Structures are given as structure tokens and as C-alpha cells.
Amino acid sequence: MRYLVEVHTRPLSRSCDCVGLSRAAWYQPPVHWTVRDAEIIAALAEVVENRPSRGFWKCCKVLRRARPDWNHKRIYRVYKAMKLNLALFDDFWAATQDDERLWASD
């Protein structure tokens, strides 16, 4: 970008179009998600540390009581990035599939 603007004396908007970059992205570089969501990461880590068996929605309600401006989609994005998703019980699904097989065999 800088090369196009300084050496070839092209306007910034045209240089951004050539490279496929928006002008807003040129003026304000993106911030890494861990820096942007540091508050949510700290609060979520504290909630999960106290009770690790809580699912997403319980954690979300606890966080929303403290900070109503955090929406559930943003909290869920951080929740997934921290790999806090609880695994489903495979035994339950296996039992249901066996029951269906029994009914189908009649």
C-alpha cells in the first residue's frame, strides 16, 4: 500500500481498491480477539473456575448480571475459543439409538 501511494503516487482509495483492502482497515489495523475480549476472558475464566460443570447459558446469565452490555453471541464466541464446551453424554444417545433399532425390528 505504502509503495503504491509513495512511489507510484496513486491515491489512497485507488491503492486500497487494487489491493482489496478497505480504507477503514488501512487507517485502523485490526486488534487481536484476545486483546479486544480480555475482560470477557477474565470474567469467564473466573466463573468456570468456581463451577466447571456450568454450561454456557448459566455462565452467560452470571456474566450478563455483571455486565449487561455483553451480548450472548460475543460471550459464546469467546466461550468456544476458550474450548469450554461441555461434551454431550454419548451413553444417552447410544441408548436412544438402540431403542429405535428394537422398534424397527418388530
Phi, psi and omega in degrees: 000306182301324179297316179296321183286315186276312185280313183268000179048049175266147176297153183298319181296320179290323178295320178296320178297319180297320183277338183086033182240139177283154180293328178296322178291332178290317183282326182233100182294151183293148179258138180297147186295331180290330177284316183293323184252029184298323180295317180294320180299315180294316181293319180292321178296322179293317180295317182287328178296320179293316181220094184289344182274358178292141176275185184296312187294326177291318177297320181296318180295322178295317181291323181291333175294323180282317183227093182293344182280352175274120179271164188294331181291321178292317179297319181293323178299317179290322179301315178291321181294329177277358179057050180260003180300133177277140180285145175284157179280116181289330181298322180297314182291323179294320179296321180293321180293322178295320179298320180294323179294321179296318181292325181289335183279349181291000000 
